[in-house]
Amino acid sequence: MTANEYRAALTKLGLSQVGAAPLLGVSPRTAQTYAAEGPSGPAALAIRLLLELPKEKRGKFIEPKSSRT
């Protein structure tokens, strides 16, 4: 997954770069680095798997933007 694909996937999932960090098990800085350089293999796999889930099932993993701080 390229950096562009990563950023597009986060947009589709409704996640910010910092918001993706806890989901991916990385620091906010690492999640931001992924946006510039592309994610690691495990992070890319996690993002791809989330994209495969129906939107109604993603809520188990992703909090809606309105409830995030």
N, CA, C and O atoms as a Maestro MAE file, in Angstrom:
{
 s_m_m2io_version
 :::
 2.0.0
}

f_m_ct {
 s_m_title
 :::
 protein
 m_atom[276] {
  # First column is atom index #
  i_m_mmod_type
  r_m_x_coord
  r_m_y_coord
  r_m_z_coord
  i_m_residue_number
  s_m_chain_name
  s_m_pdb_residue_name
  s_m_pdb_atom_name
  i_m_atomic_number
  :::
  1 25 0.852 -1.166 0.000 1 A "MET " " N  " 7
  2 3 0.000 0.000 0.000 1 A "MET " " CA " 6
  3 2 0.902 1.234 0.000 1 A "MET " " C  " 6
  4 15 1.820 1.357 0.810 1 A "MET " " O  " 8
  5 25 0.618 2.123 -0.911 2 A "THR " " N  " 7
  6 3 1.391 3.358 -0.986 2 A "THR " " CA " 6
  7 2 0.859 4.375 0.021 2 A "THR " " C  " 6
  8 15 -0.199 4.184 0.619 2 A "THR " " O  " 8
  9 25 1.608 5.450 0.194 3 A "ALA " " N  " 7
  10 3 1.163 6.525 1.079 3 A "ALA " " CA " 6
  11 2 -0.148 7.125 0.578 3 A "ALA " " C  " 6
  12 15 -1.037 7.429 1.373 3 A "ALA " " O  " 8
  13 25 -0.270 7.296 -0.740 4 A "ASN " " N  " 7
  14 3 -1.512 7.832 -1.305 4 A "ASN " " CA " 6
  15 2 -2.682 6.895 -1.044 4 A "ASN " " C  " 6
  16 15 -3.769 7.351 -0.690 4 A "ASN " " O  " 8
  17 25 -2.480 5.609 -1.210 5 A "GLU " " N  " 7
  18 3 -3.543 4.632 -0.949 5 A "GLU " " CA " 6
  19 2 -3.937 4.636 0.528 5 A "GLU " " C  " 6
  20 15 -5.114 4.521 0.869 5 A "GLU " " O  " 8
  21 25 -2.948 4.767 1.384 6 A "TYR " " N  " 7
  22 3 -3.198 4.824 2.830 6 A "TYR " " CA " 6
  23 2 -4.070 6.025 3.169 6 A "TYR " " C  " 6
  24 15 -5.071 5.891 3.873 6 A "TYR " " O  " 8
  25 25 -3.689 7.205 2.667 7 A "ARG " " N  " 7
  26 3 -4.467 8.413 2.950 7 A "ARG " " CA " 6
  27 2 -5.881 8.301 2.398 7 A "ARG " " C  " 6
  28 15 -6.834 8.723 3.053 7 A "ARG " " O  " 8
  29 25 -6.028 7.744 1.212 8 A "ALA " " N  " 7
  30 3 -7.360 7.565 0.623 8 A "ALA " " CA " 6
  31 2 -8.191 6.586 1.446 8 A "ALA " " C  " 6
  32 15 -9.391 6.789 1.632 8 A "ALA " " O  " 8
  33 25 -7.559 5.531 1.936 9 A "ALA " " N  " 7
  34 3 -8.269 4.539 2.743 9 A "ALA " " CA " 6
  35 2 -8.735 5.159 4.056 9 A "ALA " " C  " 6
  36 15 -9.857 4.904 4.495 9 A "ALA " " O  " 8
  37 25 -7.890 5.967 4.684 10 A "LEU " " N  " 7
  38 3 -8.294 6.620 5.925 10 A "LEU " " CA " 6
  39 2 -9.487 7.542 5.679 10 A "LEU " " C  " 6
  40 15 -10.407 7.599 6.495 10 A "LEU " " O  " 8
  41 25 -9.473 8.249 4.576 11 A "THR " " N  " 7
  42 3 -10.600 9.114 4.233 11 A "THR " " CA " 6
  43 2 -11.867 8.289 4.063 11 A "THR " " C  " 6
  44 15 -12.924 8.651 4.581 11 A "THR " " O  " 8
  45 25 -11.764 7.198 3.350 12 A "LYS " " N  " 7
  46 3 -12.929 6.328 3.131 12 A "LYS " " CA " 6
  47 2 -13.446 5.758 4.445 12 A "LYS " " C  " 6
  48 15 -14.653 5.589 4.618 12 A "LYS " " O  " 8
  49 25 -12.545 5.463 5.364 13 A "LEU " " N  " 7
  50 3 -12.923 4.912 6.660 13 A "LEU " " CA " 6
  51 2 -13.348 5.989 7.657 13 A "LEU " " C  " 6
  52 15 -13.839 5.672 8.740 13 A "LEU " " O  " 8
  53 25 -13.164 7.251 7.298 14 A "GLY " " N  " 7
  54 3 -13.523 8.336 8.197 14 A "GLY " " CA " 6
  55 2 -12.556 8.505 9.344 14 A "GLY " " C  " 6
  56 15 -12.947 8.921 10.435 14 A "GLY " " O  " 8
  57 25 -11.301 8.188 9.109 15 A "LEU " " N  " 7
  58 3 -10.278 8.278 10.147 15 A "LEU " " CA " 6
  59 2 -9.266 9.366 9.820 15 A "LEU " " C  " 6
  60 15 -8.908 9.568 8.659 15 A "LEU " " O  " 8
  61 25 -8.814 10.055 10.840 16 A "SER " " N  " 7
  62 3 -7.680 10.954 10.676 16 A "SER " " CA " 6
  63 2 -6.412 10.114 10.820 16 A "SER " " C  " 6
  64 15 -6.466 8.952 11.222 16 A "SER " " O  " 8
  65 25 -5.285 10.711 10.491 17 A "GLN " " N  " 7
  66 3 -4.022 9.986 10.664 17 A "GLN " " CA " 6
  67 2 -3.798 9.666 12.130 17 A "GLN " " C  " 6
  68 15 -3.412 8.548 12.471 17 A "GLN " " O  " 8
  69 25 -4.038 10.639 13.000 18 A "VAL " " N  " 7
  70 3 -3.855 10.414 14.436 18 A "VAL " " CA " 6
  71 2 -4.926 9.455 14.960 18 A "VAL " " C  " 6
  72 15 -4.647 8.637 15.836 18 A "VAL " " O  " 8
  73 25 -6.131 9.548 14.436 19 A "GLY " " N  " 7
  74 3 -7.211 8.653 14.854 19 A "GLY " " CA " 6
  75 2 -6.966 7.206 14.464 19 A "GLY " " C  " 6
  76 15 -7.479 6.292 15.109 19 A "GLY " " O  " 8
  77 25 -6.190 6.992 13.417 20 A "ALA " " N  " 7
  78 3 -5.880 5.634 12.977 20 A "ALA " " CA " 6
  79 2 -4.839 4.962 13.872 20 A "ALA " " C  " 6
  80 15 -4.744 3.735 13.898 20 A "ALA " " O  " 8
  81 25 -4.070 5.749 14.596 21 A "ALA " " N  " 7
  82 3 -2.962 5.209 15.397 21 A "ALA " " CA " 6
  83 2 -3.393 4.127 16.378 21 A "ALA " " C  " 6
  84 15 -2.817 3.040 16.352 21 A "ALA " " O  " 8
  85 25 -4.386 4.370 17.250 22 A "PRO " " N  " 7
  86 3 -4.745 3.315 18.207 22 A "PRO " " CA " 6
  87 2 -5.321 2.075 17.520 22 A "PRO " " C  " 6
  88 15 -5.134 0.952 17.987 22 A "PRO " " O  " 8
  89 25 -6.005 2.288 16.433 23 A "LEU " " N  " 7
  90 3 -6.566 1.167 15.678 23 A "LEU " " CA " 6
  91 2 -5.455 0.275 15.124 23 A "LEU " " C  " 6
  92 15 -5.583 -0.949 15.086 23 A "LEU " " O  " 8
  93 25 -4.373 0.908 14.699 24 A "LEU " " N  " 7
  94 3 -3.256 0.169 14.107 24 A "LEU " " CA " 6
  95 2 -2.218 -0.257 15.145 24 A "LEU " " C  " 6
  96 15 -1.285 -0.994 14.826 24 A "LEU " " O  " 8
  97 25 -2.379 0.202 16.378 25 A "GLY " " N  " 7
  98 3 -1.435 -0.169 17.429 25 A "GLY " " CA " 6
  99 2 -0.090 0.522 17.306 25 A "GLY " " C  " 6
  100 15 0.946 -0.034 17.669 25 A "GLY " " O  " 8
  101 25 -0.120 1.749 16.785 26 A "VAL " " N  " 7
  102 3 1.119 2.509 16.620 26 A "VAL " " CA " 6
  103 2 0.944 3.883 17.257 26 A "VAL " " C  " 6
  104 15 -0.163 4.266 17.634 26 A "VAL " " O  " 8
  105 25 2.034 4.611 17.371 27 A "SER " " N  " 7
  106 3 1.968 5.962 17.912 27 A "SER " " CA " 6
  107 2 1.355 6.892 16.867 27 A "SER " " C  " 6
  108 15 1.372 6.583 15.675 27 A "SER " " O  " 8
  109 25 0.811 8.032 17.311 28 A "PRO " " N  " 7
  110 3 0.299 9.002 16.345 28 A "PRO " " CA " 6
  111 2 1.363 9.434 15.336 28 A "PRO " " C  " 6
  112 15 1.063 9.624 14.157 28 A "PRO " " O  " 8
  113 25 2.592 9.586 15.795 29 A "ARG " " N  " 7
  114 3 3.685 9.986 14.885 29 A "ARG " " CA " 6
  115 2 3.911 8.923 13.805 29 A "ARG " " C  " 6
  116 15 4.121 9.256 12.639 29 A "ARG " " O  " 8
  117 25 3.868 7.653 14.192 30 A "THR " " N  " 7
  118 3 4.054 6.579 13.210 30 A "THR " " CA " 6
  119 2 2.919 6.587 12.200 30 A "THR " " C  " 6
  120 15 3.155 6.405 11.005 30 A "THR " " O  " 8
  121 25 1.691 6.796 12.660 31 A "ALA " " N  " 7
  122 3 0.553 6.858 11.738 31 A "ALA " " CA " 6
  123 2 0.721 8.013 10.756 31 A "ALA " " C  " 6
  124 15 0.342 7.889 9.592 31 A "ALA " " O  " 8
  125 25 1.280 9.124 11.203 32 A "GLN " " N  " 7
  126 3 1.541 10.251 10.315 32 A "GLN " " CA " 6
  127 2 2.677 9.922 9.336 32 A "GLN " " C  " 6
  128 15 2.644 10.340 8.178 32 A "GLN " " O  " 8
  129 25 3.667 9.183 9.801 33 A "THR " " N  " 7
  130 3 4.754 8.765 8.916 33 A "THR " " CA " 6
  131 2 4.219 7.863 7.804 33 A "THR " " C  " 6
  132 15 4.646 7.962 6.654 33 A "THR " " O  " 8
  133 25 3.283 6.987 8.160 34 A "TYR " " N  " 7
  134 3 2.660 6.129 7.138 34 A "TYR " " CA " 6
  135 2 2.047 6.969 6.027 34 A "TYR " " C  " 6
  136 15 2.089 6.572 4.862 34 A "TYR " " O  " 8
  137 25 1.477 8.124 6.365 35 A "ALA " " N  " 7
  138 3 0.849 8.982 5.362 35 A "ALA " " CA " 6
  139 2 1.871 9.582 4.402 35 A "ALA " " C  " 6
  140 15 1.539 9.937 3.271 35 A "ALA " " O  " 8
  141 25 3.103 9.690 4.858 36 A "ALA " " N  " 7
  142 3 4.166 10.233 4.014 36 A "ALA " " CA " 6
  143 2 4.948 9.155 3.273 36 A "ALA " " C  " 6
  144 15 5.393 9.367 2.145 36 A "ALA " " O  " 8
  145 25 5.115 7.992 3.914 37 A "GLU " " N  " 7
  146 3 5.995 6.960 3.365 37 A "GLU " " CA " 6
  147 2 5.299 5.647 3.035 37 A "GLU " " C  " 6
  148 15 5.894 4.769 2.410 37 A "GLU " " O  " 8
  149 25 4.053 5.507 3.449 38 A "GLY " " N  " 7
  150 3 3.335 4.248 3.272 38 A "GLY " " CA " 6
  151 2 3.405 3.429 4.542 38 A "GLY " " C  " 6
  152 15 4.400 3.491 5.265 38 A "GLY " " O  " 8
  153 25 2.358 2.656 4.828 39 A "PRO " " N  " 7
  154 3 2.306 1.881 6.063 39 A "PRO " " CA " 6
  155 2 3.144 0.611 6.001 39 A "PRO " " C  " 6
  156 15 3.536 0.142 4.932 39 A "PRO " " O  " 8
  157 25 3.403 0.075 7.189 40 A "SER " " N  " 7
  158 3 4.077 -1.219 7.276 40 A "SER " " CA " 6
  159 2 3.138 -2.293 6.735 40 A "SER " " C  " 6
  160 15 1.948 -2.046 6.537 40 A "SER " " O  " 8
  161 25 3.675 -3.470 6.502 41 A "GLY " " N  " 7
  162 3 2.855 -4.576 5.993 41 A "GLY " " CA " 6
  163 2 1.660 -4.892 6.881 41 A "GLY " " C  " 6
  164 15 0.542 -4.982 6.374 41 A "GLY " " O  " 8
  165 25 1.854 -5.066 8.196 42 A "PRO " " N  " 7
  166 3 0.709 -5.369 9.067 42 A "PRO " " CA " 6
  167 2 -0.332 -4.244 9.108 42 A "PRO " " C  " 6
  168 15 -1.534 -4.511 9.137 42 A "PRO " " O  " 8
  169 25 0.126 -2.996 9.109 43 A "ALA " " N  " 7
  170 3 -0.814 -1.870 9.122 43 A "ALA " " CA " 6
  171 2 -1.602 -1.817 7.817 43 A "ALA " " C  " 6
  172 15 -2.808 -1.572 7.825 43 A "ALA " " O  " 8
  173 25 -0.924 -2.043 6.708 44 A "ALA " " N  " 7
  174 3 -1.609 -2.057 5.412 44 A "ALA " " CA " 6
  175 2 -2.651 -3.166 5.375 44 A "ALA " " C  " 6
  176 15 -3.755 -2.965 4.868 44 A "ALA " " O  " 8
  177 25 -2.311 -4.319 5.902 45 A "LEU " " N  " 7
  178 3 -3.256 -5.436 5.936 45 A "LEU " " CA " 6
  179 2 -4.472 -5.081 6.783 45 A "LEU " " C  " 6
  180 15 -5.605 -5.356 6.386 45 A "LEU " " O  " 8
  181 25 -4.249 -4.475 7.939 46 A "ALA " " N  " 7
  182 3 -5.362 -4.087 8.807 46 A "ALA " " CA " 6
  183 2 -6.296 -3.107 8.100 46 A "ALA " " C  " 6
  184 15 -7.517 -3.241 8.176 46 A "ALA " " O  " 8
  185 25 -5.725 -2.134 7.421 47 A "ILE " " N  " 7
  186 3 -6.534 -1.154 6.684 47 A "ILE " " CA " 6
  187 2 -7.318 -1.845 5.579 47 A "ILE " " C  " 6
  188 15 -8.509 -1.586 5.405 47 A "ILE " " O  " 8
  189 25 -6.659 -2.715 4.837 48 A "ARG " " N  " 7
  190 3 -7.353 -3.427 3.747 48 A "ARG " " CA " 6
  191 2 -8.492 -4.294 4.278 48 A "ARG " " C  " 6
  192 15 -9.557 -4.362 3.665 48 A "ARG " " O  " 8
  193 25 -8.275 -4.950 5.404 49 A "LEU " " N  " 7
  194 3 -9.332 -5.777 5.989 49 A "LEU " " CA " 6
  195 2 -10.515 -4.924 6.441 49 A "LEU " " C  " 6
  196 15 -11.669 -5.311 6.258 49 A "LEU " " O  " 8
  197 25 -10.231 -3.775 7.024 50 A "LEU " " N  " 7
  198 3 -11.314 -2.874 7.420 50 A "LEU " " CA " 6
  199 2 -12.115 -2.400 6.217 50 A "LEU " " C  " 6
  200 15 -13.339 -2.285 6.286 50 A "LEU " " O  " 8
  201 25 -11.432 -2.128 5.124 51 A "LEU " " N  " 7
  202 3 -12.130 -1.692 3.915 51 A "LEU " " CA " 6
  203 2 -13.024 -2.786 3.341 51 A "LEU " " C  " 6
  204 15 -14.026 -2.491 2.689 51 A "LEU " " O  " 8
  205 25 -12.670 -4.038 3.580 52 A "GLU " " N  " 7
  206 3 -13.463 -5.164 3.087 52 A "GLU " " CA " 6
  207 2 -14.748 -5.371 3.890 52 A "GLU " " C  " 6
  208 15 -15.713 -5.946 3.386 52 A "GLU " " O  " 8
  209 25 -14.756 -4.904 5.135 53 A "LEU " " N  " 7
  210 3 -15.939 -5.078 5.973 53 A "LEU " " CA " 6
  211 2 -17.074 -4.183 5.488 53 A "LEU " " C  " 6
  212 15 -16.835 -3.067 5.028 53 A "LEU " " O  " 8
  213 25 -18.310 -4.672 5.590 54 A "PRO " " N  " 7
  214 3 -19.438 -3.774 5.318 54 A "PRO " " CA " 6
  215 2 -19.406 -2.610 6.303 54 A "PRO " " C  " 6
  216 15 -18.963 -2.773 7.440 54 A "PRO " " O  " 8
  217 25 -19.870 -1.444 5.877 55 A "LYS " " N  " 7
  218 3 -19.805 -0.250 6.721 55 A "LYS " " CA " 6
  219 2 -20.433 -0.466 8.089 55 A "LYS " " C  " 6
  220 15 -19.917 0.031 9.090 55 A "LYS " " O  " 8
  221 25 -21.532 -1.195 8.146 56 A "GLU " " N  " 7
  222 3 -22.216 -1.400 9.420 56 A "GLU " " CA " 6
  223 2 -21.406 -2.259 10.391 56 A "GLU " " C  " 6
  224 15 -21.643 -2.204 11.598 56 A "GLU " " O  " 8
  225 25 -20.472 -3.038 9.899 57 A "LYS " " N  " 7
  226 3 -19.632 -3.880 10.762 57 A "LYS " " CA " 6
  227 2 -18.355 -3.162 11.214 57 A "LYS " " C  " 6
  228 15 -17.717 -3.581 12.180 57 A "LYS " " O  " 8
  229 25 -17.985 -2.093 10.526 58 A "ARG " " N  " 7
  230 3 -16.755 -1.371 10.878 58 A "ARG " " CA " 6
  231 2 -16.851 -0.710 12.235 58 A "ARG " " C  " 6
  232 15 -15.831 -0.480 12.885 58 A "ARG " " O  " 8
  233 25 -18.067 -0.400 12.678 59 A "GLY " " N  " 7
  234 3 -18.260 0.287 13.949 59 A "GLY " " CA " 6
  235 2 -17.692 -0.466 15.133 59 A "GLY " " C  " 6
  236 15 -17.398 0.141 16.163 59 A "GLY " " O  " 8
  237 25 -17.532 -1.765 15.013 60 A "LYS " " N  " 7
  238 3 -16.932 -2.544 16.094 60 A "LYS " " CA " 6
  239 2 -15.461 -2.185 16.283 60 A "LYS " " C  " 6
  240 15 -14.888 -2.417 17.348 60 A "LYS " " O  " 8
  241 25 -14.865 -1.624 15.255 61 A "PHE " " N  " 7
  242 3 -13.442 -1.316 15.279 61 A "PHE " " CA " 6
  243 2 -13.156 0.183 15.240 61 A "PHE " " C  " 6
  244 15 -12.139 0.650 15.753 61 A "PHE " " O  " 8
  245 25 -14.071 0.924 14.622 62 A "ILE " " N  " 7
  246 3 -13.867 2.349 14.423 62 A "ILE " " CA " 6
  247 2 -14.996 3.112 15.102 62 A "ILE " " C  " 6
  248 15 -16.171 2.871 14.825 62 A "ILE " " O  " 8
  249 25 -14.638 4.030 15.990 63 A "GLU " " N  " 7
  250 3 -15.628 4.892 16.619 63 A "GLU " " CA " 6
  251 2 -16.068 5.959 15.620 63 A "GLU " " C  " 6
  252 15 -15.256 6.443 14.831 63 A "GLU " " O  " 8
  253 25 -17.340 6.326 15.648 64 A "PRO " " N  " 7
  254 3 -17.774 7.436 14.776 64 A "PRO " " CA " 6
  255 2 -17.011 8.710 15.120 64 A "PRO " " C  " 6
  256 15 -16.635 8.919 16.273 64 A "PRO " " O  " 8
  257 25 -16.783 9.552 14.129 65 A "LYS " " N  " 7
  258 3 -16.020 10.787 14.342 65 A "LYS " " CA " 6
  259 2 -16.620 11.641 15.445 65 A "LYS " " C  " 6
  260 15 -15.882 12.268 16.205 65 A "LYS " " O  " 8
  261 25 -17.931 11.680 15.549 66 A "SER " " N  " 7
  262 3 -18.571 12.561 16.514 66 A "SER " " CA " 6
  263 2 -18.257 12.178 17.964 66 A "SER " " C  " 6
  264 15 -18.317 13.037 18.844 66 A "SER " " O  " 8
  265 25 -17.925 10.922 18.232 67 A "SER " " N  " 7
  266 3 -17.638 10.515 19.609 67 A "SER " " CA " 6
  267 2 -16.149 10.558 19.941 67 A "SER " " C  " 6
  268 15 -15.758 10.317 21.083 67 A "SER " " O  " 8
  269 25 -15.314 10.867 18.938 68 A "ARG " " N  " 7
  270 3 -13.872 10.972 19.184 68 A "ARG " " CA " 6
  271 2 -13.527 12.366 19.647 68 A "ARG " " C  " 6
  272 15 -14.205 13.335 19.306 68 A "ARG " " O  " 8
  273 25 -12.463 12.460 20.430 69 A "THR " " N  " 7
  274 3 -12.013 13.781 20.873 69 A "THR " " CA " 6
  275 2 -10.694 14.118 20.245 69 A "THR " " C  " 6
  276 15 -10.148 15.193 20.495 69 A "THR " " O  " 8
  :::
 }
 m_bond[275] {
  # First column is bond index #
  i_m_from
  i_m_to
  i_m_order
  :::
  1 1 2 1
  2 2 3 1
  3 3 4 2
  4 3 5 1
  5 5 6 1
  6 6 7 1
  7 7 8 2
  8 7 9 1
  9 9 10 1
  10 10 11 1
  11 11 12 2
  12 11 13 1
  13 13 14 1
  14 14 15 1
  15 15 16 2
  16 15 17 1
  17 17 18 1
  18 18 19 1
  19 19 20 2
  20 19 21 1
  21 21 22 1
  22 22 23 1
  23 23 24 2
  24 23 25 1
  25 25 26 1
  26 26 27 1
  27 27 28 2
  28 27 29 1
  29 29 30 1
  30 30 31 1
  31 31 32 2
  32 31 33 1
  33 33 34 1
  34 34 35 1
  35 35 36 2
  36 35 37 1
  37 37 38 1
  38 38 39 1
  39 39 40 2
  40 39 41 1
  41 41 42 1
  42 42 43 1
  43 43 44 2
  44 43 45 1
  45 45 46 1
  46 46 47 1
  47 47 48 2
  48 47 49 1
  49 49 50 1
  50 50 51 1
  51 51 52 2
  52 51 53 1
  53 53 54 1
  54 54 55 1
  55 55 56 2
  56 55 57 1
  57 57 58 1
  58 58 59 1
  59 59 60 2
  60 59 61 1
  61 61 62 1
  62 62 63 1
  63 63 64 2
  64 63 65 1
  65 65 66 1
  66 66 67 1
  67 67 68 2
  68 67 69 1
  69 69 70 1
  70 70 71 1
  71 71 72 2
  72 71 73 1
  73 73 74 1
  74 74 75 1
  75 75 76 2
  76 75 77 1
  77 77 78 1
  78 78 79 1
  79 79 80 2
  80 79 81 1
  81 81 82 1
  82 82 83 1
  83 83 84 2
  84 83 85 1
  85 85 86 1
  86 86 87 1
  87 87 88 2
  88 87 89 1
  89 89 90 1
  90 90 91 1
  91 91 92 2
  92 91 93 1
  93 93 94 1
  94 94 95 1
  95 95 96 2
  96 95 97 1
  97 97 98 1
  98 98 99 1
  99 99 100 2
  100 99 101 1
  101 101 102 1
  102 102 103 1
  103 103 104 2
  104 103 105 1
  105 105 106 1
  106 106 107 1
  107 107 108 2
  108 107 109 1
  109 109 110 1
  110 110 111 1
  111 111 112 2
  112 111 113 1
  113 113 114 1
  114 114 115 1
  115 115 116 2
  116 115 117 1
  117 117 118 1
  118 118 119 1
  119 119 120 2
  120 119 121 1
  121 121 122 1
  122 122 123 1
  123 123 124 2
  124 123 125 1
  125 125 126 1
  126 126 127 1
  127 127 128 2
  128 127 129 1
  129 129 130 1
  130 130 131 1
  131 131 132 2
  132 131 133 1
  133 133 134 1
  134 134 135 1
  135 135 136 2
  136 135 137 1
  137 137 138 1
  138 138 139 1
  139 139 140 2
  140 139 141 1
  141 141 142 1
  142 142 143 1
  143 143 144 2
  144 143 145 1
  145 145 146 1
  146 146 147 1
  147 147 148 2
  148 147 149 1
  149 149 150 1
  150 150 151 1
  151 151 152 2
  152 151 153 1
  153 153 154 1
  154 154 155 1
  155 155 156 2
  156 155 157 1
  157 157 158 1
  158 158 159 1
  159 159 160 2
  160 159 161 1
  161 161 162 1
  162 162 163 1
  163 163 164 2
  164 163 165 1
  165 165 166 1
  166 166 167 1
  167 167 168 2
  168 167 169 1
  169 169 170 1
  170 170 171 1
  171 171 172 2
  172 171 173 1
  173 173 174 1
  174 174 175 1
  175 175 176 2
  176 175 177 1
  177 177 178 1
  178 178 179 1
  179 179 180 2
  180 179 181 1
  181 181 182 1
  182 182 183 1
  183 183 184 2
  184 183 185 1
  185 185 186 1
  186 186 187 1
  187 187 188 2
  188 187 189 1
  189 189 190 1
  190 190 191 1
  191 191 192 2
  192 191 193 1
  193 193 194 1
  194 194 195 1
  195 195 196 2
  196 195 197 1
  197 197 198 1
  198 198 199 1
  199 199 200 2
  200 199 201 1
  201 201 202 1
  202 202 203 1
  203 203 204 2
  204 203 205 1
  205 205 206 1
  206 206 207 1
  207 207 208 2
  208 207 209 1
  209 209 210 1
  210 210 211 1
  211 211 212 2
  212 211 213 1
  213 213 214 1
  214 214 215 1
  215 215 216 2
  216 215 217 1
  217 217 218 1
  218 218 219 1
  219 219 220 2
  220 219 221 1
  221 221 222 1
  222 222 223 1
  223 223 224 2
  224 223 225 1
  225 225 226 1
  226 226 227 1
  227 227 228 2
  228 227 229 1
  229 229 230 1
  230 230 231 1
  231 231 232 2
  232 231 233 1
  233 233 234 1
  234 234 235 1
  235 235 236 2
  236 235 237 1
  237 237 238 1
  238 238 239 1
  239 239 240 2
  240 239 241 1
  241 241 242 1
  242 242 243 1
  243 243 244 2
  244 243 245 1
  245 245 246 1
  246 246 247 1
  247 247 248 2
  248 247 249 1
  249 249 250 1
  250 250 251 1
  251 251 252 2
  252 251 253 1
  253 253 254 1
  254 254 255 1
  255 255 256 2
  256 255 257 1
  257 257 258 1
  258 258 259 1
  259 259 260 2
  260 259 261 1
  261 261 262 1
  262 262 263 1
  263 263 264 2
  264 263 265 1
  265 265 266 1
  266 266 267 1
  267 267 268 2
  268 267 269 1
  269 269 270 1
  270 270 271 1
  271 271 272 2
  272 271 273 1
  273 273 274 1
  274 274 275 1
  275 275 276 2
  :::
 }
}
